[in-house]
């Protein structure tokens, strides 16, 4: 199958509504992966989600403790947010846990 045939075939399934943002989203994912922080964000999200489950906390509970919205906590739990040190500190305080291990000389 040639490239043109493949494009023609796929065009039959194209949505007539609004254009998809998958290209833009893929570009963001690729850029994040190249930067390397995405894997850390996902590991933090998993650690936070597990701790929330252990403590029986909801997104609303964590949001209240952090002083942010539940929607922001949801974005953090997706593991695609570039977390600042301030946000990590707020998460640690809200959940009474250590996320980062650090050593000062």
C-alpha positions as CSV (number, residue, x, y, z in Angstrom):
1,X,0.0,0.0,0.0
2,X,1.4,3.4,-0.9
3,X,1.4,6.4,1.3
4,X,-1.3,8.1,-0.7
5,X,-3.5,5.0,-0.6
6,X,-3.0,4.8,3.2
7,X,-3.9,8.5,3.6
8,X,-7.0,8.0,1.4
9,X,-8.1,5.0,3.4
10,X,-7.6,6.7,6.7
11,X,-9.4,9.8,5.5
12,X,-12.7,7.8,5.3
13,X,-12.6,7.6,9.1
14,X,-11.8,11.3,9.6
15,X,-14.2,13.1,12.0
16,X,-16.1,15.9,10.4
17,X,-16.5,17.7,13.7
18,X,-13.5,19.4,15.2
19,X,-9.9,18.5,14.3
20,X,-8.0,16.3,16.7
21,X,-5.2,17.6,18.9
22,X,-3.3,14.3,18.8
23,X,-0.4,15.7,16.9
24,X,0.0,18.6,19.3
25,X,-0.3,16.3,22.3
26,X,2.2,13.8,20.8
27,X,4.6,16.7,20.3
28,X,4.3,17.6,24.0
29,X,4.8,14.0,25.1
30,X,7.8,13.6,22.8
31,X,9.4,16.9,24.0
32,X,8.8,15.9,27.7
33,X,10.3,12.5,27.1
34,X,13.3,14.0,25.5
35,X,13.7,16.3,28.6
36,X,13.5,13.3,30.9
37,X,11.3,14.8,33.6
38,X,8.2,12.9,32.4
39,X,9.4,9.6,33.9
40,X,10.1,11.3,37.2
41,X,6.6,12.9,37.2
42,X,5.0,9.5,36.6
43,X,7.0,7.9,39.4
44,X,5.9,10.6,41.8
45,X,2.3,10.3,40.6
46,X,2.3,6.6,41.3
47,X,3.9,7.1,44.8
48,X,1.3,9.8,45.7
49,X,-1.6,7.7,44.4
50,X,-0.5,4.7,46.5
51,X,-0.1,6.9,49.6
52,X,-3.5,8.4,49.1
53,X,-5.0,4.9,48.8
54,X,-3.2,3.8,52.0
55,X,-4.5,6.8,53.9
56,X,-8.0,6.6,52.4
57,X,-7.7,10.2,51.0
58,X,-9.6,11.6,48.0
59,X,-8.4,14.2,45.5
60,X,-10.5,16.7,47.4
61,X,-8.8,15.9,50.7
62,X,-5.4,16.3,49.2
63,X,-6.4,19.5,47.4
64,X,-7.7,21.0,50.6
65,X,-4.4,20.2,52.4
66,X,-2.4,21.6,49.5
67,X,-4.5,24.7,49.0
68,X,-5.3,23.9,45.4
69,X,-8.2,22.6,43.3
70,X,-9.1,18.9,43.0
71,X,-8.6,19.3,39.2
72,X,-5.0,20.2,39.8
73,X,-4.5,17.1,42.0
74,X,-6.0,15.1,39.1
75,X,-3.5,16.6,36.7
76,X,-0.7,15.7,39.1
77,X,-1.9,12.1,39.4
78,X,-1.8,11.7,35.6
79,X,2.0,12.0,35.9
80,X,2.3,14.5,33.0
81,X,2.9,17.6,35.1
82,X,6.3,19.2,35.4
83,X,6.3,19.5,39.2
84,X,8.1,22.4,40.9
85,X,9.9,21.9,44.1
86,X,7.1,24.0,45.8
87,X,4.5,21.5,44.5
88,X,6.5,18.5,45.6
89,X,6.9,20.1,49.1
90,X,3.2,20.7,49.3
91,X,2.5,17.1,48.4
92,X,4.9,15.9,51.0
93,X,3.3,18.0,53.6
94,X,-0.2,17.1,52.6
95,X,0.5,13.4,52.7
96,X,3.1,13.5,55.5
97,X,5.5,11.5,53.4
98,X,8.9,11.9,51.7
99,X,8.8,12.0,47.9
100,X,12.4,13.1,47.3
101,X,15.4,11.8,49.0
102,X,18.1,14.4,49.3
103,X,21.4,14.8,51.0
104,X,23.2,18.1,51.7
105,X,27.0,18.1,52.1
